[in-house]
Amino acid sequence: MSSTRFDIIVVGAGIAGLTSALALQRDGTRVAVLDRHRAGTEASWAGGGILCPLYAWRYPAPVLALAAEGMRRYPALLASLDSGIDPERWVTGMEILDPIGDDETAESISATLASADIAHQWRRQGNADALWLPEVANVRNPYLLDALIDTLPARGIELREQCAANGLLLNAGRVAGVATSQGDLHADRVVITAGAWSEGLIPGLPTGSLFPVRGQMLRLEPRPENQLDRIRMDDGVYLIPRRDGSVVVGSTVEYAGFDKTVDSEAQQRLHAHACRLWPQLAEARITHRWAGLRPGSSDELPLLGAHPSIAGLWANTGGFRNGLAMAPASAELLAAQMAGRPTAVDPAPYRLERLIEG
Ligand SMILES: Cc1cc2nc3c(=O)[nH]c(=O)nc-3n(C[C@H](O)[C@H](O)[C@H](O)COP(=O)(O)OP(=O)(O)OC[C@H]3O[C@@H](n4cnc5c(N)ncnc54)[C@H](O)[C@@H]3O)c2cc1C
C-alpha cells in the first residue's frame, strides 16, 4: 500500500510539476506528484514545443531570462532522463517574417536578443525584413512528457493520477499536506504546479492573478516530398516541423475561461494563414485539431517561489506562452531556493510577494 506521508508533494503533473519533482528529488527528498486527471494531458501536451519565446523581445526581461536559461538547460535535462522515449528535440532554427513592430527597430530587437545570448541574423525576404534564429529547437512535447513520466519510478517518485487536490492542510501557519480526492496526504512542503488551475490552491492570491488563456492548434501531414525544414512564423502564426514530416500550426490567444472548445472559424483562419506562409500545406491532410489552456498571470511573469505567509508552501506556475521553454530553468530555480542553494537566475522578479500581501 502506498504511503500518505512525503517530504514534498507537487500538485499538478504537467511540465512544471514533472520537472520540479525530478529537480527536487535530486536533493534526496521523498517526493509525490499528484494529478487530478492523467499526468501530462493539459497545456503541456497541447503546446507547440518551441524552445524559445515567439517575438522574444516583446516579453518582460525576467521571462526572457528564464526562457533563455531553460533553452540552455534542455540538452542536460533530456540526457538525464531514464526512458527509452525520444522527445525529438530538433534544432531547426526559426525564421520570423516581418518581425519589426511599431516602436521597434532592428537595433532594439538585436540588442534584446544579444542580451539573452540568442544568436540571430537579419535577412531580406522579398521586400520585407526577416529574422533568422539558427539555434532555436522544438521538442515533441507529448513525447517529452511521456519520457519525464517514465523517469519517475526509477527516481523513487510516486505519481498519483486521478488524485485531485481539494485544498491545503494547514497547521499553525505551516503547510501540513494536501486534502485530496484520495484522502489526506501529508508533507512539510507542498509545491503548486497546477497550471491554469493554480489560483485557488494558493491562498491570498487576488482573483485574476492566474487564469486560462486558450490556444488552438492543428497538425497537418504534407506529402512526403514536401518537408518543412525550419520553424516559420509570420504575424503571430507559426509552423513547426516534426521529425515524422508532420507540421504543427498555432496558435490563437483567447480569453475564454476554462473552455477547450475548438471552433471552426479560428481553425480556418489558422489554416489559411499557414498555407500563405508555406503553400505546400494547401494539399496537406489535417490530422488533428485541439486546444489547450495556458497558465496566464496578471503581470505576464511566472509565480515561482515561497508563499510569503504560509511556511512550506511553494509555487512554480504561470508559464503562460513559454512554460515548456522555461521548464528546466524554472524547476532548477525552485529546487535551488528550496535547498537554500545559490540560483543561476535572480529569483526576485518571480516572487509571490508581488501579488500576495505577507
Ligand atoms: C496552444 C499552446 C501552444 C503553446 N506553445 C508553447 C511553445 O511552443 N513553447 C512553450 O514554451 N510553451 C508553449 N505553450 C505554453 C506551455 O504549454 C505552458 O506554459 C506549460 O505547458 C504550462 O505547464 P504547467 O505544467 O504549468 O500546466 P499544465 O500542463 O496545464 O499542467 C497542470 C496540471 O495540473 C493538474 N491539476 C490542475 N488542478 C489540479 C488539482 N486541483 N489537483 C491535482 N492536479 C491538478 C492538471 O490536470 C494538469 O495536468 C503553449 C500552450 C498552448 C496551450
The ligand as an SDF file (V2000), in Angstrom:
LIG
                    3D

 53 58  0  0  0  0  0  0  0  0999 V2000
   -1.6670   26.0420  -27.8300 C   0  0  0  0  0  0  0  0  0  0  0  0
   -0.4690   26.2400  -26.9510 C   0  0  0  0  0  0  0  0  0  0  0  0
    0.7840   26.4020  -27.5300 C   0  0  0  0  0  0  0  0  0  0  0  0
    1.9130   26.5530  -26.7070 C   0  0  0  0  0  0  0  0  0  0  0  0
    3.1410   26.5900  -27.2760 N   0  0  0  0  0  0  0  0  0  0  0  0
    4.2360   26.6790  -26.4980 C   0  0  0  0  0  0  0  0  0  0  0  0
    5.5330   26.6430  -27.0560 C   0  0  0  0  0  0  0  0  0  0  0  0
    5.7020   26.4630  -28.2620 O   0  0  0  0  0  0  0  0  0  0  0  0
    6.6140   26.7850  -26.2180 N   0  0  0  0  0  0  0  0  0  0  0  0
    6.4580   26.9560  -24.8690 C   0  0  0  0  0  0  0  0  0  0  0  0
    7.4540   27.1070  -24.1700 O   0  0  0  0  0  0  0  0  0  0  0  0
    5.2350   26.9680  -24.3000 N   0  0  0  0  0  0  0  0  0  0  0  0
    4.1310   26.8360  -25.0830 C   0  0  0  0  0  0  0  0  0  0  0  0
    2.8870   26.8530  -24.5290 N   0  0  0  0  0  0  0  0  0  0  0  0
    2.7630   27.1240  -23.1020 C   0  0  0  0  0  0  0  0  0  0  0  0
    3.0570   25.8890  -22.2850 C   0  0  0  0  0  0  0  0  0  0  0  0
    2.4330   24.7850  -22.8640 O   0  0  0  0  0  0  0  0  0  0  0  0
    2.5670   26.1270  -20.8490 C   0  0  0  0  0  0  0  0  0  0  0  0
    3.1120   27.3170  -20.3070 O   0  0  0  0  0  0  0  0  0  0  0  0
    3.0020   24.9730  -19.9410 C   0  0  0  0  0  0  0  0  0  0  0  0
    2.6920   23.7440  -20.5450 O   0  0  0  0  0  0  0  0  0  0  0  0
    2.3290   25.0640  -18.5940 C   0  0  0  0  0  0  0  0  0  0  0  0
    2.7000   23.9130  -17.8860 O   0  0  0  0  0  0  0  0  0  0  0  0
    2.0670   23.5980  -16.4640 P   0  0  0  0  0  0  0  0  0  0  0  0
    2.6990   22.3510  -16.0090 O   0  0  0  0  0  0  0  0  0  0  0  0
    2.1690   24.8250  -15.6270 O   0  0  0  0  0  0  0  0  0  0  0  0
    0.5000   23.4110  -16.7610 O   0  0  0  0  0  0  0  0  0  0  0  0
   -0.3230   22.1400  -17.3160 P   0  0  0  0  0  0  0  0  0  0  0  0
    0.4210   21.4230  -18.3660 O   0  0  0  0  0  0  0  0  0  0  0  0
   -1.6800   22.6500  -17.6520 O   0  0  0  0  0  0  0  0  0  0  0  0
   -0.3770   21.1840  -16.0850 O   0  0  0  0  0  0  0  0  0  0  0  0
   -1.1250   21.4630  -14.9380 C   0  0  0  0  0  0  0  0  0  0  0  0
   -1.5710   20.1340  -14.3650 C   0  0  0  0  0  0  0  0  0  0  0  0
   -2.1890   20.3520  -13.0970 O   0  0  0  0  0  0  0  0  0  0  0  0
   -3.2720   19.4630  -12.9850 C   0  0  0  0  0  0  0  0  0  0  0  0
   -4.1930   19.9850  -11.9840 N   0  0  0  0  0  0  0  0  0  0  0  0
   -4.9680   21.0940  -12.0650 C   0  0  0  0  0  0  0  0  0  0  0  0
   -5.6770   21.2590  -10.9410 N   0  0  0  0  0  0  0  0  0  0  0  0
   -5.3470   20.2310  -10.1180 C   0  0  0  0  0  0  0  0  0  0  0  0
   -5.7580   19.8400   -8.8090 C   0  0  0  0  0  0  0  0  0  0  0  0
   -6.6540   20.5640   -8.1040 N   0  0  0  0  0  0  0  0  0  0  0  0
   -5.2270   18.7120   -8.2740 N   0  0  0  0  0  0  0  0  0  0  0  0
   -4.3200   17.9640   -8.9640 C   0  0  0  0  0  0  0  0  0  0  0  0
   -3.9060   18.2950  -10.2140 N   0  0  0  0  0  0  0  0  0  0  0  0
   -4.4100   19.4110  -10.7750 C   0  0  0  0  0  0  0  0  0  0  0  0
   -3.8500   19.4100  -14.3890 C   0  0  0  0  0  0  0  0  0  0  0  0
   -4.6490   18.2390  -14.5800 O   0  0  0  0  0  0  0  0  0  0  0  0
   -2.6040   19.4400  -15.2460 C   0  0  0  0  0  0  0  0  0  0  0  0
   -2.1400   18.1430  -15.5750 O   0  0  0  0  0  0  0  0  0  0  0  0
    1.7540   26.6250  -25.3120 C   0  0  0  0  0  0  0  0  0  0  0  0
    0.4910   26.4270  -24.7360 C   0  0  0  0  0  0  0  0  0  0  0  0
   -0.6100   26.2150  -25.5480 C   0  0  0  0  0  0  0  0  0  0  0  0
   -1.9490   25.9460  -24.9170 C   0  0  0  0  0  0  0  0  0  0  0  0
  1  2  1  0
  2  3  1  0
  2 52  2  0
  3  4  2  0
  4  5  1  0
  4 50  1  0
  5  6  2  0
  6  7  1  0
  6 13  1  0
  7  8  2  0
  7  9  1  0
  9 10  1  0
 10 11  2  0
 10 12  1  0
 12 13  2  0
 13 14  1  0
 14 15  1  0
 14 50  1  0
 15 16  1  0
 16 17  1  0
 16 18  1  0
 18 19  1  0
 18 20  1  0
 20 21  1  0
 20 22  1  0
 22 23  1  0
 23 24  1  0
 24 25  2  0
 24 26  1  0
 24 27  1  0
 27 28  1  0
 28 29  2  0
 28 30  1  0
 28 31  1  0
 31 32  1  0
 32 33  1  0
 33 34  1  0
 33 48  1  0
 34 35  1  0
 35 36  1  0
 35 46  1  0
 36 37  1  0
 36 45  1  0
 37 38  2  0
 38 39  1  0
 39 40  1  0
 39 45  2  0
 40 41  1  0
 40 42  2  0
 42 43  1  0
 43 44  2  0
 44 45  1  0
 46 47  1  0
 46 48  1  0
 48 49  1  0
 50 51  2  0
 51 52  1  0
 52 53  1  0
M  END
$$$$
